[in-house]
């Protein structure tokens, strides 16, 4: 059985499952959504090779807290 690729999510499991399904359709192989608790983000990003993940973490905090929004979404 093929092991799925992993798409890391931040905090919204239902939305993450939709994203994983979209990635799976585009990539042509299974993708699993994995919710990573906030306190694990730094270690996760560093394990993926990111040297300074603080900016990415603040950006994700901004989306999750609502002070950063996508264009056209309020």
Jmol script that loads the backbone (N, CA, C; Angstrom):
load data "model"
ATOM      1  N   UNK A   1       0.850  -1.195   0.000  1.00  0.00           N
ATOM      2  CA  UNK A   1       0.000   0.000   0.000  1.00  0.00           C
ATOM      3  C   UNK A   1       0.885   1.244   0.000  1.00  0.00           C
ATOM      4  N   UNK A   2       0.540   2.184  -0.838  1.00  0.00           N
ATOM      5  CA  UNK A   2       1.314   3.414  -0.940  1.00  0.00           C
ATOM      6  C   UNK A   2       1.071   4.295   0.275  1.00  0.00           C
ATOM      7  N   UNK A   3       2.160   4.786   0.869  1.00  0.00           N
ATOM      8  CA  UNK A   3       2.042   5.686   2.004  1.00  0.00           C
ATOM      9  C   UNK A   3       1.666   7.074   1.484  1.00  0.00           C
ATOM     10  N   UNK A   4       0.685   7.739   2.109  1.00  0.00           N
ATOM     11  CA  UNK A   4       0.281   9.053   1.606  1.00  0.00           C
ATOM     12  C   UNK A   4       1.354  10.104   1.841  1.00  0.00           C
ATOM     13  N   UNK A   5       1.388  11.103   0.959  1.00  0.00           N
ATOM     14  CA  UNK A   5       2.183  12.294   1.224  1.00  0.00           C
ATOM     15  C   UNK A   5       1.506  13.009   2.375  1.00  0.00           C
ATOM     16  N   UNK A   6       2.206  13.904   3.017  1.00  0.00           N
ATOM     17  CA  UNK A   6       1.591  14.611   4.137  1.00  0.00           C
ATOM     18  C   UNK A   6       1.431  16.089   3.836  1.00  0.00           C
ATOM     19  N   UNK A   7       0.260  16.602   4.105  1.00  0.00           N
ATOM     20  CA  UNK A   7      -0.002  18.032   4.008  1.00  0.00           C
ATOM     21  C   UNK A   7      -0.253  18.522   5.417  1.00  0.00           C
ATOM     22  N   UNK A   8       0.628  19.332   5.954  1.00  0.00           N
ATOM     23  CA  UNK A   8       0.470  19.790   7.326  1.00  0.00           C
ATOM     24  C   UNK A   8      -0.547  20.911   7.403  1.00  0.00           C
ATOM     25  N   UNK A   9      -1.403  20.835   8.382  1.00  0.00           N
ATOM     26  CA  UNK A   9      -2.436  21.839   8.604  1.00  0.00           C
ATOM     27  C   UNK A   9      -2.115  22.604   9.879  1.00  0.00           C
ATOM     28  N   UNK A  10      -2.810  23.683  10.115  1.00  0.00           N
ATOM     29  CA  UNK A  10      -2.550  24.458  11.310  1.00  0.00           C
ATOM     30  C   UNK A  10      -3.556  24.188  12.419  1.00  0.00           C
ATOM     31  N   UNK A  11      -4.821  24.489  12.183  1.00  0.00           N
ATOM     32  CA  UNK A  11      -5.755  24.334  13.291  1.00  0.00           C
ATOM     33  C   UNK A  11      -7.166  23.928  12.904  1.00  0.00           C
ATOM     34  N   UNK A  12      -7.505  23.949  11.635  1.00  0.00           N
ATOM     35  CA  UNK A  12      -8.873  23.673  11.211  1.00  0.00           C
ATOM     36  C   UNK A  12      -8.932  22.339  10.482  1.00  0.00           C
ATOM     37  N   UNK A  13      -9.230  21.271  11.211  1.00  0.00           N
ATOM     38  CA  UNK A  13      -9.166  19.919  10.649  1.00  0.00           C
ATOM     39  C   UNK A  13     -10.093  19.736   9.446  1.00  0.00           C
ATOM     40  N   UNK A  14     -11.320  20.232   9.498  1.00  0.00           N
ATOM     41  CA  UNK A  14     -12.253  20.030   8.383  1.00  0.00           C
ATOM     42  C   UNK A  14     -11.741  20.718   7.124  1.00  0.00           C
ATOM     43  N   UNK A  15     -11.278  21.949   7.250  1.00  0.00           N
ATOM     44  CA  UNK A  15     -10.721  22.670   6.110  1.00  0.00           C
ATOM     45  C   UNK A  15      -9.486  21.942   5.589  1.00  0.00           C
ATOM     46  N   UNK A  16      -8.678  21.407   6.480  1.00  0.00           N
ATOM     47  CA  UNK A  16      -7.469  20.693   6.090  1.00  0.00           C
ATOM     48  C   UNK A  16      -7.783  19.446   5.282  1.00  0.00           C
ATOM     49  N   UNK A  17      -8.853  18.748   5.633  1.00  0.00           N
ATOM     50  CA  UNK A  17      -9.249  17.568   4.870  1.00  0.00           C
ATOM     51  C   UNK A  17      -9.647  17.947   3.449  1.00  0.00           C
ATOM     52  N   UNK A  18     -10.320  19.087   3.290  1.00  0.00           N
ATOM     53  CA  UNK A  18     -10.664  19.573   1.957  1.00  0.00           C
ATOM     54  C   UNK A  18      -9.395  19.895   1.167  1.00  0.00           C
ATOM     55  N   UNK A  19      -8.438  20.540   1.820  1.00  0.00           N
ATOM     56  CA  UNK A  19      -7.165  20.855   1.155  1.00  0.00           C
ATOM     57  C   UNK A  19      -6.437  19.580   0.745  1.00  0.00           C
ATOM     58  N   UNK A  20      -6.395  18.599   1.638  1.00  0.00           N
ATOM     59  CA  UNK A  20      -5.720  17.340   1.334  1.00  0.00           C
ATOM     60  C   UNK A  20      -6.350  16.661   0.129  1.00  0.00           C
ATOM     61  N   UNK A  21      -7.673  16.686   0.052  1.00  0.00           N
ATOM     62  CA  UNK A  21      -8.364  16.084  -1.094  1.00  0.00           C
ATOM     63  C   UNK A  21      -7.998  16.807  -2.388  1.00  0.00           C
ATOM     64  N   UNK A  22      -7.883  18.130  -2.326  1.00  0.00           N
ATOM     65  CA  UNK A  22      -7.491  18.900  -3.499  1.00  0.00           C
ATOM     66  C   UNK A  22      -6.067  18.587  -3.937  1.00  0.00           C
ATOM     67  N   UNK A  23      -5.145  18.490  -2.967  1.00  0.00           N
ATOM     68  CA  UNK A  23      -3.768  18.117  -3.289  1.00  0.00           C
ATOM     69  C   UNK A  23      -3.714  16.714  -3.878  1.00  0.00           C
ATOM     70  N   UNK A  24      -4.469  15.798  -3.301  1.00  0.00           N
ATOM     71  CA  UNK A  24      -4.475  14.412  -3.794  1.00  0.00           C
ATOM     72  C   UNK A  24      -4.949  14.357  -5.240  1.00  0.00           C
ATOM     73  N   UNK A  25      -6.003  15.106  -5.547  1.00  0.00           N
ATOM     74  CA  UNK A  25      -6.519  15.123  -6.917  1.00  0.00           C
ATOM     75  C   UNK A  25      -5.487  15.707  -7.884  1.00  0.00           C
ATOM     76  N   UNK A  26      -4.826  16.778  -7.463  1.00  0.00           N
ATOM     77  CA  UNK A  26      -3.845  17.432  -8.330  1.00  0.00           C
ATOM     78  C   UNK A  26      -2.579  16.594  -8.511  1.00  0.00           C
ATOM     79  N   UNK A  27      -2.152  15.924  -7.440  1.00  0.00           N
ATOM     80  CA  UNK A  27      -0.902  15.162  -7.482  1.00  0.00           C
ATOM     81  C   UNK A  27      -1.069  13.732  -7.979  1.00  0.00           C
ATOM     82  N   UNK A  28      -2.308  13.231  -7.915  1.00  0.00           N
ATOM     83  CA  UNK A  28      -2.566  11.876  -8.378  1.00  0.00           C
ATOM     84  C   UNK A  28      -2.148  10.790  -7.412  1.00  0.00           C
ATOM     85  N   UNK A  29      -1.993  11.136  -6.146  1.00  0.00           N
ATOM     86  CA  UNK A  29      -1.717  10.130  -5.113  1.00  0.00           C
ATOM     87  C   UNK A  29      -2.254  10.616  -3.775  1.00  0.00           C
ATOM     88  N   UNK A  30      -2.419   9.712  -2.811  1.00  0.00           N
ATOM     89  CA  UNK A  30      -3.044  10.082  -1.542  1.00  0.00           C
ATOM     90  C   UNK A  30      -2.276  11.162  -0.782  1.00  0.00           C
ATOM     91  N   UNK A  31      -3.014  12.047  -0.147  1.00  0.00           N
ATOM     92  CA  UNK A  31      -2.455  13.073   0.728  1.00  0.00           C
ATOM     93  C   UNK A  31      -3.257  13.045   2.019  1.00  0.00           C
ATOM     94  N   UNK A  32      -2.582  13.021   3.134  1.00  0.00           N
ATOM     95  CA  UNK A  32      -3.223  12.973   4.449  1.00  0.00           C
ATOM     96  C   UNK A  32      -3.039  14.315   5.148  1.00  0.00           C
ATOM     97  N   UNK A  33      -4.115  14.870   5.683  1.00  0.00           N
ATOM     98  CA  UNK A  33      -4.028  16.102   6.472  1.00  0.00           C
ATOM     99  C   UNK A  33      -3.637  15.738   7.899  1.00  0.00           C
ATOM    100  N   UNK A  34      -2.678  16.449   8.448  1.00  0.00           N
ATOM    101  CA  UNK A  34      -2.225  16.215   9.823  1.00  0.00           C
ATOM    102  C   UNK A  34      -2.267  17.541  10.564  1.00  0.00           C
ATOM    103  N   UNK A  35      -3.063  17.619  11.615  1.00  0.00           N
ATOM    104  CA  UNK A  35      -3.128  18.835  12.415  1.00  0.00           C
ATOM    105  C   UNK A  35      -1.940  18.827  13.365  1.00  0.00           C
ATOM    106  N   UNK A  36      -1.131  19.872  13.299  1.00  0.00           N
ATOM    107  CA  UNK A  36       0.035  20.010  14.174  1.00  0.00           C
ATOM    108  C   UNK A  36      -0.298  21.063  15.225  1.00  0.00           C
ATOM    109  N   UNK A  37      -0.282  20.697  16.512  1.00  0.00           N
ATOM    110  CA  UNK A  37      -0.556  21.683  17.560  1.00  0.00           C
ATOM    111  C   UNK A  37       0.425  22.861  17.482  1.00  0.00           C
ATOM    112  N   UNK A  38      -0.036  24.033  17.838  1.00  0.00           N
ATOM    113  CA  UNK A  38       0.756  25.267  17.755  1.00  0.00           C
ATOM    114  C   UNK A  38       2.136  25.109  18.395  1.00  0.00           C
ATOM    115  N   UNK A  39       2.211  24.464  19.531  1.00  0.00           N
ATOM    116  CA  UNK A  39       3.511  24.348  20.211  1.00  0.00           C
ATOM    117  C   UNK A  39       4.482  23.405  19.495  1.00  0.00           C
ATOM    118  N   UNK A  40       4.031  22.715  18.472  1.00  0.00           N
ATOM    119  CA  UNK A  40       4.904  21.846  17.700  1.00  0.00           C
ATOM    120  C   UNK A  40       5.348  22.431  16.371  1.00  0.00           C
ATOM    121  N   UNK A  41       4.866  23.619  16.015  1.00  0.00           N
ATOM    122  CA  UNK A  41       5.178  24.199  14.717  1.00  0.00           C
ATOM    123  C   UNK A  41       6.667  24.454  14.528  1.00  0.00           C
ATOM    124  N   UNK A  42       7.313  25.061  15.512  1.00  0.00           N
ATOM    125  CA  UNK A  42       8.735  25.391  15.376  1.00  0.00           C
ATOM    126  C   UNK A  42       9.546  24.140  15.062  1.00  0.00           C
ATOM    127  N   UNK A  43       9.387  23.105  15.867  1.00  0.00           N
ATOM    128  CA  UNK A  43      10.146  21.861  15.652  1.00  0.00           C
ATOM    129  C   UNK A  43       9.802  21.217  14.310  1.00  0.00           C
ATOM    130  N   UNK A  44       8.520  21.250  13.935  1.00  0.00           N
ATOM    131  CA  UNK A  44       8.098  20.668  12.656  1.00  0.00           C
ATOM    132  C   UNK A  44       8.741  21.393  11.484  1.00  0.00           C
ATOM    133  N   UNK A  45       8.676  22.720  11.495  1.00  0.00           N
ATOM    134  CA  UNK A  45       9.255  23.500  10.403  1.00  0.00           C
ATOM    135  C   UNK A  45      10.771  23.322  10.336  1.00  0.00           C
ATOM    136  N   UNK A  46      11.426  23.264  11.488  1.00  0.00           N
ATOM    137  CA  UNK A  46      12.877  23.052  11.503  1.00  0.00           C
ATOM    138  C   UNK A  46      13.217  21.655  10.969  1.00  0.00           C
ATOM    139  N   UNK A  47      12.405  20.665  11.308  1.00  0.00           N
ATOM    140  CA  UNK A  47      12.630  19.303  10.808  1.00  0.00           C
ATOM    141  C   UNK A  47      12.459  19.236   9.296  1.00  0.00           C
ATOM    142  N   UNK A  48      11.673  20.154   8.741  1.00  0.00           N
ATOM    143  CA  UNK A  48      11.473  20.230   7.291  1.00  0.00           C
ATOM    144  C   UNK A  48      12.564  21.049   6.610  1.00  0.00           C
ATOM    145  N   UNK A  49      13.519  21.559   7.382  1.00  0.00           N
ATOM    146  CA  UNK A  49      14.646  22.285   6.812  1.00  0.00           C
ATOM    147  C   UNK A  49      14.605  23.792   6.938  1.00  0.00           C
ATOM    148  N   UNK A  50      13.564  24.344   7.545  1.00  0.00           N
ATOM    149  CA  UNK A  50      13.473  25.798   7.689  1.00  0.00           C
ATOM    150  C   UNK A  50      14.382  26.242   8.839  1.00  0.00           C
ATOM    151  N   UNK A  51      15.253  27.205   8.578  1.00  0.00           N
ATOM    152  CA  UNK A  51      16.195  27.653   9.601  1.00  0.00           C
ATOM    153  C   UNK A  51      15.598  28.666  10.567  1.00  0.00           C
ATOM    154  N   UNK A  52      14.719  29.527  10.089  1.00  0.00           N
ATOM    155  CA  UNK A  52      14.117  30.576  10.916  1.00  0.00           C
ATOM    156  C   UNK A  52      12.608  30.599  10.708  1.00  0.00           C
ATOM    157  N   UNK A  53      11.872  29.740  11.395  1.00  0.00           N
ATOM    158  CA  UNK A  53      10.433  29.612  11.134  1.00  0.00           C
ATOM    159  C   UNK A  53       9.549  30.669  11.803  1.00  0.00           C
ATOM    160  N   UNK A  54      10.132  31.611  12.535  1.00  0.00           N
ATOM    161  CA  UNK A  54       9.307  32.558  13.289  1.00  0.00           C
ATOM    162  C   UNK A  54       8.379  33.377  12.396  1.00  0.00           C
ATOM    163  N   UNK A  55       8.859  33.817  11.243  1.00  0.00           N
ATOM    164  CA  UNK A  55       8.008  34.592  10.340  1.00  0.00           C
ATOM    165  C   UNK A  55       6.819  33.787   9.837  1.00  0.00           C
ATOM    166  N   UNK A  56       7.059  32.542   9.486  1.00  0.00           N
ATOM    167  CA  UNK A  56       5.966  31.675   9.018  1.00  0.00           C
ATOM    168  C   UNK A  56       4.963  31.432  10.141  1.00  0.00           C
ATOM    169  N   UNK A  57       5.466  31.242  11.342  1.00  0.00           N
ATOM    170  CA  UNK A  57       4.584  31.005  12.486  1.00  0.00           C
ATOM    171  C   UNK A  57       3.712  32.235  12.741  1.00  0.00           C
ATOM    172  N   UNK A  58       4.297  33.443  12.677  1.00  0.00           N
ATOM    173  CA  UNK A  58       3.498  34.662  12.871  1.00  0.00           C
ATOM    174  C   UNK A  58       2.441  34.811  11.776  1.00  0.00           C
ATOM    175  N   UNK A  59       2.817  34.456  10.531  1.00  0.00           N
ATOM    176  CA  UNK A  59       1.852  34.533   9.438  1.00  0.00           C
ATOM    177  C   UNK A  59       0.678  33.582   9.703  1.00  0.00           C
ATOM    178  N   UNK A  60       0.966  32.355  10.100  1.00  0.00           N
ATOM    179  CA  UNK A  60      -0.107  31.402  10.390  1.00  0.00           C
ATOM    180  C   UNK A  60      -0.948  31.860  11.572  1.00  0.00           C
ATOM    181  N   UNK A  61      -0.294  32.435  12.594  1.00  0.00           N
ATOM    182  CA  UNK A  61      -1.057  33.014  13.711  1.00  0.00           C
ATOM    183  C   UNK A  61      -2.003  34.096  13.201  1.00  0.00           C
ATOM    184  N   UNK A  62      -1.523  34.924  12.278  1.00  0.00           N
ATOM    185  CA  UNK A  62      -2.353  35.987  11.729  1.00  0.00           C
ATOM    186  C   UNK A  62      -3.589  35.461  11.023  1.00  0.00           C
ATOM    187  N   UNK A  63      -3.424  34.420  10.213  1.00  0.00           N
ATOM    188  CA  UNK A  63      -4.586  33.805   9.557  1.00  0.00           C
ATOM    189  C   UNK A  63      -5.528  33.191  10.589  1.00  0.00           C
ATOM    190  N   UNK A  64      -4.973  32.463  11.543  1.00  0.00           N
ATOM    191  CA  UNK A  64      -5.808  31.779  12.530  1.00  0.00           C
ATOM    192  C   UNK A  64      -6.517  32.737  13.477  1.00  0.00           C
ATOM    193  N   UNK A  65      -5.895  33.883  13.757  1.00  0.00           N
ATOM    194  CA  UNK A  65      -6.491  34.865  14.664  1.00  0.00           C
ATOM    195  C   UNK A  65      -7.337  35.902  13.928  1.00  0.00           C
ATOM    196  N   UNK A  66      -7.312  35.884  12.591  1.00  0.00           N
ATOM    197  CA  UNK A  66      -8.171  36.752  11.809  1.00  0.00           C
ATOM    198  C   UNK A  66      -7.614  38.124  11.489  1.00  0.00           C
ATOM    199  N   UNK A  67      -6.373  38.436  11.848  1.00  0.00           N
ATOM    200  CA  UNK A  67      -5.834  39.748  11.518  1.00  0.00           C
ATOM    201  C   UNK A  67      -5.101  39.751  10.178  1.00  0.00           C
ATOM    202  N   UNK A  68      -4.999  38.596   9.534  1.00  0.00           N
ATOM    203  CA  UNK A  68      -4.593  38.492   8.135  1.00  0.00           C
ATOM    204  C   UNK A  68      -5.719  37.749   7.427  1.00  0.00           C
ATOM    205  N   UNK A  69      -6.199  38.308   6.327  1.00  0.00           N
ATOM    206  CA  UNK A  69      -7.254  37.648   5.564  1.00  0.00           C
ATOM    207  C   UNK A  69      -6.860  37.581   4.099  1.00  0.00           C
ATOM    208  N   UNK A  70      -7.482  36.688   3.377  1.00  0.00           N
ATOM    209  CA  UNK A  70      -7.270  36.602   1.936  1.00  0.00           C
ATOM    210  C   UNK A  70      -8.058  37.699   1.255  1.00  0.00           C
ATOM    211  N   UNK A  71      -7.569  38.174   0.135  1.00  0.00           N
ATOM    212  CA  UNK A  71      -8.258  39.205  -0.616  1.00  0.00           C
ATOM    213  C   UNK A  71      -9.677  38.757  -0.951  1.00  0.00           C
ATOM    214  N   UNK A  72     -10.629  39.614  -0.677  1.00  0.00           N
ATOM    215  CA  UNK A  72     -12.020  39.301  -0.987  1.00  0.00           C
ATOM    216  C   UNK A  72     -12.727  38.513   0.089  1.00  0.00           C
ATOM    217  N   UNK A  73     -12.019  38.162   1.157  1.00  0.00           N
ATOM    218  CA  UNK A  73     -12.639  37.406   2.261  1.00  0.00           C
ATOM    219  C   UNK A  73     -12.574  38.262   3.513  1.00  0.00           C
ATOM    220  N   UNK A  74     -13.644  38.324   4.209  1.00  0.00           N
ATOM    221  CA  UNK A  74     -13.685  39.104   5.447  1.00  0.00           C
ATOM    222  C   UNK A  74     -14.087  38.218   6.590  1.00  0.00           C
TER     223      UNK A  74
END
end "model"
wireframe off; spacefill off
backbone 0.3
color backbone group
